Amino acid sequence: MAAQTSGNRKSYAYVGLAGETAPGRTVKSGLYRMADGDSQWELATNGLPEAPAIRAIAVHPLKPEIVYAGTQDGPYRSTDHGDHWEKVNVPGRGLPVWSILYDSRDSNVMYAGYEACQIYRSEDGGDNWRQLPISVRFPEITLGPGANSAKRVLMMSASTADPNELYAAIEVGGLIRTQDGGEHWENLSHGQYVNDDEVDMHGVLASTLRPGAVFGIGRAGLFSSTDRGEHWSYITLGPMNPKGQTYCRCIRENPGDPRNIWVAAGGNFQSEKGVLFRSKDGGLNWEQADMGVEPKSTMFSVTMDTNQPNHMWCAASGGEVWASRDSGDTWTAHPLPEGATQVYSLACG
């Protein structure tokens, strides 16, 4: 089937496989791509490091032929929708990249989130980068016995109201915030303790609809703030596990209608059920989305095409992938090839 286009442009979906860097955890590899309208996934790893672990993918909001992938050896860039990749020259060690963010106001401004709570910023579209000075102390409650203390930056979100306001979700760490473009940071972990569990955060979203509203997600579920993270409320979504919690992995708002916010979730890191939760009023009320199917593994990611906001994708860790053309009202399955599991990242554009 020929690929459908927006104008004269092909649209693509990208799915990255990876895994935890903690000892004993499974790590898969590969980056799959499918053109809009096609039915088969293809590997798109030309130029990537051997056995690439892809924990982040970002499509340029204005030039979708430019795609960034976060690998175990730093970020890589493609200028042809993933046909070829080249290593991005970021100073410092080639640590795993867990998140990549384009600034919604200026696509020349980019952020890359690493392990060890490191964030790099580029102001020229990714050609040059500098490390931001992050020095925050994490409360001891964020570390359980034997916990991985890598402090991975799993997701970042920039305020559309204030160009200097940026949030980052730290796995086994909490949330951090800067209000001066990254020169100084604060820990916002207070208020995210549930059942005396570790503060293990996976995602963050600064609302476009309601300036000052911020959402944080993690192993314990969904949290909401109306004052830029100064105070937090716990939002019950489930429960989906014996602790009475819902394991949340990804949060996105629709770029065409920020009233619609989506959360990808499940019972735990590797559960036998995945779900999508949806808010239609900017995060005030939530409901479980009816996908018409029951995903058989934790839902790990949800994303929208910036240029076609009604076109959505979601993916479960076990390799199940779905697409929607009506803003999530109905879904069509596009499973990855057999054996392609440990889905960590998803993007389209």
N, C-alpha and C positions, 0 to 999 in steps of 0.2 A: 504494500500500500504506500502510495506517495506521501511524503511528509506534508502536513498542513503548515501554512505559514500565516504570520500576521503581517500584512502587506506583502513584501517580497522576502521576508525573513523566516528562516526555519527556527522553530523552538525546540529545545532539548531538555530532557530530564537527566540528572546525574545522580548516581547512588554510589556511596563509598563504603567499603568494608574495612573493618579494623577490629579493635578489641582493647582490653585493659592492658596497661603496662605493668600491673602488679604481678608478682610471681604466681605461676600456676593458672592464670587466666588465658583463655583461648584468644588468639589473634588471627583473624582472617585477613586477606589482602585483595586488592583490586578496585578499580573504578569502572563502573558500568555506565553506558550512555544509550539513550534511545531518542530518536527524532519523533517529534509530535506527529501522531498519525500512524507511526510504525507499530509493529507488534513484537519485535525482537530486540533484546538487549545486546549490546556489543561492548567488549572491553576497550577502554580508551586509556591505555597506560604507556603509550609511546613517549619515552623521555623521562618517565617517572622513575624513582629508585626501585631497585629490585624488591619484589613482594611489597608493594606500597600499601601502607596502612593509612587509609584516608578518613580522618576524623572531622574534617571540615571542608565544605565546598561553598564558594560564593561566586555568583554570576554578576558581572558588571551591570548596574541598573539601566545604563543608557547604551552601552556597547556590549550586547550579550555574547558576542564572539569571544570576549575576554572572560576567562574563567580562572579562578584561583582554587588550588587544592592544598589542604594542610596535610602533610605527611609526617612520618617518623624522622625525617631529615629536613624539617623546615618547610616553608611554603614553595609551591611550584605554580607557574603561570602558563596558560595557553591563550593564544590569540586567534585560534581557529576552532572554537567550540570543543576543544579536547582532542583534536587530531594529533597535535604535537604539544609537548610540555617542555618547559625549561625551568631550571632552579632559580629562584629569586634570591638576589644578593642581600641577605639580611645579616648584619654584623653579629658576631657572637657564635655560640655553639649551635649545632644543628639539632636542637631539641624537637620533640614532637609538637606539632601545632594542633590545637584542639578547637580553635574558633577563628573565624575571619569575619570582619564587619566592614561594610561600606557605610560611610556617613550619609544619612538620608538627605542632607542638605547640599553636600559637596562630594561628588563621587571620586574626586581626587584624594580625599582623605580616607585612609583605611587603617584598620587595626588588626593585629594578629595576636591571638592569645596562646601562650605556651604553658608548659609545665613550670613548676617552681614559681608560680604566680608572676610570670613575666608577660608584659604587654608591649608590643612594638607599634609605632605609629608611622605612617607614610603620608606625606602631603603632596606627592606628585604622582599619584596613581600606581604606587607600588615599586617605583624605580629605586627610591632611597628610603631607608628606615632608620628610626632611632628608638632606643629603649626608653620607656617612660619610668620615672623614678618611683617605684612602688615600695613602700616600707610600712606595712601594717602588721600588727600582732593579732594572731587568731586565738580566741579563747580556748582553753584546754578542753572544753566540752565538745569542740569540733573533732577531737581525736579520740576514737574508741580504742580498746585494746587491739593491737596488731593492725591498726588502720594504716592505709597508704597515705603518707603525708606529702605527696607530690604537689599538692595545691594547683591542680590543673584549671586553667581558665576555660570553662566549657562553653560560655556564651557571653556576649556583650550586647549592650543596647544603648543607643545614644538618644538623648532627648531631642525632639523636633522643636521644642520651644526655646531651649538654651544650648547654643553650640558648644559650650564648655562643660556640659553635664553628661557624664558617661557612667554606666554601671557595668559591673562584671560579676558573673556567677562563678564561684570557686568550688570545685568538687573537694569535699572535706575541708571546708573553710568558711563558707558563708557568702555574703554579698559585699562588694566594695563599691565605693562611689568617689568620683572626682567632680568638682564643680569649677575647676580652673583649667580644663583641657588636659588633665593628666599629670600636672606637676605635683599635686598633693592628693592623697587618697585617705578615705575613712572606711573603717569596718562597720557594716550595718547588720551584723549577725544577731544582735539582740532581738528578741521576739520571735525567733525561728526555732525554738526548742519545743519538741513534741515528744511526750513520754520519755524525757531525758535522753533522747536519741542524739547522735552526732548531727551537726549542722552540715549536711551534705547537699549542696545546692548544684543544680544542673542547668538552670536557665533564668533569664531575667528579661523583662520587657517594660520599657518606659512608654506609657500610653501616649499616642498621638491625639486621641480624642479628648483626654482630660489631663492637661499639664499638671505635673505633681503626682499623678497616680503611677505607681510602679507595682509590678507583679514579679514574684520570685517563685521558682519551682525547684523541687528537690526530691530526695528519697522519702521525705515525710509528707509531701503533698504541695499544695498551692497556698501562697501567702500574698496578701494585698496591703499596700500602703497608699495613703492619700497625701502624704507630706514628704515625698521624695526619699522615703526609707527611714524616716525618723521613728516611726511607729508602725507595727505590723499587726494584721489580723489573719487568723488561720481560716481558710475556706475549705469546708468539707466537700470532697468530690465523690468519695467512694462509700464505704471503705472497700479495699480490694485485697487486703492481706490480714494476717492474724493480729497485727498491731493496730488495726483499725485505720490504716493509712492507705494512700494511693501513691505509688511510685510514679513521679512525673519526670519526663525526660526532655521535652521540647515545648516551647511556647512561641506563637507567632500571631501577629495581628494582620488582617487583610489590608494590603497597601491601597486598595481601592475603597475600602469601607472599614475604618478602624473600630467601628462598633463590633465587628466580628473578630473575636479572639479564639484561638484554638490551642488546646493542650494535648500532647501525645503522652499516653500513660499506660500503666499496667500494674500488676501486683507487686513486682519487684524487678531487679535487673534482668533476670531470665525467668519470666513467668510464662504460663501457658494460655494467657489471655491478654489481649491488647485492646485499648479503647481510645477514642477521641472524645474530649470534652469541648463544649462550645459555649461561648457567650455571645449573645446578639445585642448586648447593650453596654459594651465597653468594659465588661468584667464585673458588673454588679450582680448578675445572676448567671448560673451555669447549669448545663444539662449534658447528659451523655448523648453523643451524636449517634443516630441510627444509620449505620453504613450499609445495612442490608446483608452483612456478613459478620462473623465473629472472628477477628484475627486470633491466630493461635500462638502468638508470642507478643511480648511487650512492644507497644507502639513506641518507636524511637524518634521519629521525626515527622514534621509536617511543614509544608512550604507552599508558597504561591508565586506565580509568575508576575513580576512587577509590571510588565507591559500588558498582561492579560490577567488581572487580579481574580477573575472568576475561575481561572484554570489553576487547580490545586493538585498536589501530590502528598501522599503520606506513605510511610514505610514502617514495617515491624522488623524487629531484630532478626527474626528467623528467615527473612528474605521475601516476605510478602510485601508487595507494592501496589498501591491503588492510585488512580487518577480521577479527578472530577472536573467537569466543565461548567458546573452550575453552582460554584461557591460551596461545594460540600454537601449539596442536597442528595446527589446520587454519585456512586463510585463504580469504577470499572477496574478489575484486577489485571495487573501486569507483573506476575511473579518473576523474580530473578531466576537464572538457570539453577538447576539442582546443585546443592552444595554451596551456593553463594549465600552464606549466613553471616551473622555479626554485622548487620547494617548499622552504621554509625552516623552517616551524613547523607544529606539529600538537598538538592537544589534544582531549580528549573528556570528557564529563560532563553 
